[in-house]
Amino acid sequence: MSLPAVRLVRARYPAAQLVVVARPWVAGIYTRESAVDRVIPYSAAGGWRDLGGKVRFAGKLRKEGFDCAILLQNAFEAAMLAWLARIPVRIGYERDARGWLLTTPVPVPKKDETSRHERYYYLELLRRAGILEQIPIESPIRLEGVERARAAGMSRFAQLSLPQPVVGVAPGAAYGGAKRWLPERFAQAASQIVAARGGSVALFGSAAEQAPCKVIEAILQADGIPVLTLAGKTSLAEYVDLAAACRVFLSNDSGAMHVASAVDVPTVAIFGATDHSTTGPCGSLCRVVREPVDCSPCLLRECPIDHRCMTRITAEQVAQAALGIHPPPGNSQL
């Protein structure tokens, strides 16, 4: 969701060296971007842990001699690192008690002062800091090199003996259980799609998300559907390629969802505890399935009652949403 802002910084300063500091598990997104010259991975523990690692990392940044730091992240830690690195211009939202660490503290937008989606929150920072004159009306999120990624993913699926078309499924969500639809229903929805279109199913996620993938895998195997669990077995770069090669993608509100959307794959996102208007997928081939209930979006990690926002969503709803997405005629892979 930060990519539109990163690209507009590059457009504003075409001759500058643009370096992104990112956690290792997301660094691969930025290394694909032609707008980014370099990526510096940051691996110190979050919060107040590993202060020595933070100080050493700030020293590394100080040696780089950066002129300006634009802090898209809200955390105090990000501002502290830029301050310790003695970067002369430090731009960021004035929140989390970090205003004194910034040279350009930007007031946080009030409700309804900007478009609700998170990508506009980053763009508004640039506008208020004087980097942008105005925010683009449309800021789609699309990764670069989609066609190349799709070809690589198709080749890898062939090596793994997964018949095309492949239905991608990501049943996890790092934030908590309240964001997760039932694994059994993911299996049912994927089964219905394969029954209509043929092919196979690939299951994605982190190593910590192998348990729901195994549940789905067992159900699909019992139905005689070719299926492979890749959770915890791919790098981010490999996942981008494989997601791009999927015929359709089913996911909770997660990073996997955003990547699938950003590589122009028909994506069905199941939302419950979180707000699709702020963190939903942005691609033209995306559909959100949700069941409006009084307590949603609650933004809680775990549901304190009966998880009705998710349990009321049926496999049929998700399968029909997926089967109803019609890519443009020029997209022969889909």
NORQUIRA-V177878 format. One record per helix or strand of 2 or more residues. SS is the DSSP state (h for helix, s for strand). FROM is the first residue (numbers start at 1). LEN is the number of residues. If there is no record, write none. Layout:
SS/FROM/LEN  SS/FROM/LEN
This chain:
h/3/10  s/19/4  h/24/8  s/38/4  h/51/14  s/68/4  h/76/9  s/89/5  h/99/3  s/104/3  h/118/11  h/146/14  s/166/5  h/177/3  h/183/15  s/200/4  h/207/16  s/227/3  h/236/9  s/248/5  h/255/8  s/267/5  h/276/4  s/286/5  h/308/4  h/315/9
